[in-house]
């Protein structure tokens, strides 16, 4: 049986509730955490790892669709966390949820607001830390030692590394530009001919932004010119021959009675306004009627222009703006190819300058790492020596228990007392060996001590005085080994 532990506190951040649905063997599970130290126990396969894994997923970790419960389309993980100091908290709490679908789609929310996975990861990194049982093994990975050293140095090195990263990115950018130098002379000529052809094709068209929309509208009018002309003529006849004449007669009638009341004057003014507006509308419609007359040549020109624009759209972009942008890119690339030698020369000079600056920063970082490496090494050594004293004390305490039993009486010590002493010593030694399992010297020493302890314990179960004398010599040797090691 294994267990996981989660520590929460009402004084600071606290994971209050965790809800998991359709993850592995978990159908629908809600866990309410209490204040203090929480432990999750259960047999192998009970789902403890799924709970910790769900927390990792909720923290922005990777999710495999194989984790979705069989027969379900999606999984849901949500948690209520008490974080009163967070910018996202509402009444001191944050509600985090992440829903993952079998097609790979993610839905992440913080207090009901949609966020990206990267944003979720950024927020949760400040709230939850998950530690595995083998995290300490990273300390033995020499490839990660420089990370620990840089973390120990702090901002003094961080600023230098940040500047180095900027130069490094710029260096790679120039390197890629130099790599893309259009190959040999034949390839360069072929590419240049193609670019010039495309540029000239767009340039000759003399495109104007919005031109295509105007031409399409005009072409639509041309295709319906007969119908437009027929209706506009009828409208013109009705307005000029009937409506305007009737309104004019009505105005003259109102002018005769306007002195009999303000209401008549008001209506006369309104009718005159209508009369003038109607005249203006009639002139506009008359112009539209004239514009509806197109000859075949004009219609052919519009269609030819539309065909040219359509052809350019099919090759170089969905609209005139995109085509003109592509034209500008063509001009830049043509200029670059025509001046490629001069450009490459400038790029190489710039690359050399950046490389020199990067070397200077590397030397500076190396000096700082050497300086602080000595300081960190001394601190680790001091800590190691302090732990060595604790190791010695633990072993001496274990062996002293045997000596205490020996001093109790001359009688043969019971088997129960001997077994208690043996178990105590053995537990201490196994614990210490687990802490220093990669140190061969300490492990060999502990094995020797263990053998001597076993001989000392077995002594108390022997009645022979000669065996007691031999066992005592083993105990003395054990003590001498401890003193030599210390």
DANORNOR-V777136 format. One record per backbone hydrogen bond with DSSP energy under -1.0 kcal/mol. NH is the residue of the N-H (numbers start at 0). CO is the residue of the C=O. Records with the same first field share a line. If there is no record, write none. Layout:
NH->CO ; CO
//
This chain:
1->41
3->39
5->37
7->35
8->12
13->81
15->79
16->79
17->30
18->77
19->28
20->75
21->26
22->25
23->66
25->22
28->19
30->17
32->15
35->7
37->5
39->3
41->1
45->42
50->46
51->47
52->48
53->49
54->50
55->51
56->52
57->53
58->54
59->56
60->55
66->63
67->64
68->21
71->68
74->99
75->20
76->97
77->18
78->95
79->16
80->93
81->13
82->91
85->82
89->92
92->89
93->80
95->78
96->108
97->76
98->106
99->74
100->104
101->72
103->100
106->98
108->96
109->112
110->94
112->109
114->107
119->115
120->116
121->117
122->118
123->119
124->120
125->122
126->123
127->123
134->131
136->133
137->134
138->135
139->136
140->137
143->140
147->143
148->144
149->145
150->146
151->147
152->148
153->149
156->153
157->153
158->154
160->156
161->157
162->158
163->159
164->160
165->161
166->162
167->163
168->164
169->165
170->166
171->167
172->168
173->169
174->170
175->171
176->172
177->173
178->174
179->175
180->178
187->183
188->184
189->185
190->186
191->187
192->188
193->189
194->190
195->191
196->192
197->193
198->194
199->195
200->196
201->197
202->198
203->199
210->207
213->209
214->210
215->211
216->212
217->213
218->214
219->215
220->216
221->217
222->218
224->221
227->223
228->224
229->225
230->226
231->227
232->228
233->229
234->230
235->231
236->232
237->233
238->234
239->235
240->236
242->237
243->238
245->241
246->242
247->243
248->244
249->245
250->246
251->247
252->248
253->249
254->250
259->256
264->260
265->261
266->262
267->263
268->264
269->265
270->266
271->267
272->268
273->269
274->270
275->271
276->272
277->273
278->274
279->275
280->276
281->277
282->278
283->279
284->280
285->281
286->282
287->283
288->284
289->285
290->286
291->287
292->289
298->294
299->295
300->296
301->297
302->298
303->299
304->300
305->301
306->302
307->303
308->304
309->305
310->306
311->307
312->308
313->309
314->310
315->311
316->312
322->318
323->319
324->320
325->321
326->322
327->323
328->324
329->325
330->326
331->327
332->328
333->329
334->330
335->331
336->332
337->333
338->334
339->336
342->338
343->339
344->340
345->341
346->342
347->343
348->344
349->345
350->346
351->347
352->348
353->349
354->350
355->351
356->352
357->353
358->354
359->355
360->356
361->357
362->358
363->359
364->360
365->361
366->362
367->363
368->364
369->365
370->366
371->367
372->368
373->369
374->370
375->371
376->372
377->373
378->374
379->375
380->376
381->377
382->378
383->379
384->380
385->381
386->382
387->383
388->384
389->385
390->386
391->387
392->388
393->389
394->390
395->391
396->392
397->393
398->394
399->395
402->398
403->399
404->400
405->401
406->402
417->413
418->414
419->415
420->416
421->417
422->418
423->419
424->420
425->421
426->422
427->423
428->424
429->425
430->426
431->427
432->428
433->429
434->430
435->431
438->435
442->438
443->439
444->440
445->441
446->442
447->443
448->444
449->445
450->446
451->447
452->448
453->449
454->450
455->451
456->452
457->453
458->454
459->456
460->457
461->458
467->463
468->464
469->465
470->466
471->467
472->468
473->469
474->470
475->471
476->472
477->473
478->474
479->475
480->476
481->477
482->478
483->479
484->480
485->481
//
